[in-house]
């Protein structure tokens, strides 16, 4: 028996219609959790929110963009530290750009900026 099975020692059964069962199973599958865990979360009042696959793809693409920006900023700072003159271009506020990308990534997953409204 796994630690999770030991923790949940009381069995609870319920009857569902075929449609209800399919709905709960689809929701559990979209969250990558079992139906039992989904019911536990619902009963404990947890907010259940599915995240569209497109949001996940955008989230990871924004992470790659953020990483690339960090590499550009590091190369520029290294060149300056070595006494070299980096290529001339308009100054880019890398910190602000990365902060905005982080806000966008949070929005994709949470549906809000993460700030209190």
Secondary structure as GFF3:
##gff-version 3
##sequence-region A 1 117
A	DSSP	alpha_helix	3	7	.	.	.	ID=ss1
A	DSSP	alpha_helix	18	31	.	.	.	ID=ss2
A	DSSP	alpha_helix	35	43	.	.	.	ID=ss3
A	DSSP	alpha_helix	53	81	.	.	.	ID=ss4
A	DSSP	alpha_helix	94	110	.	.	.	ID=ss5
###
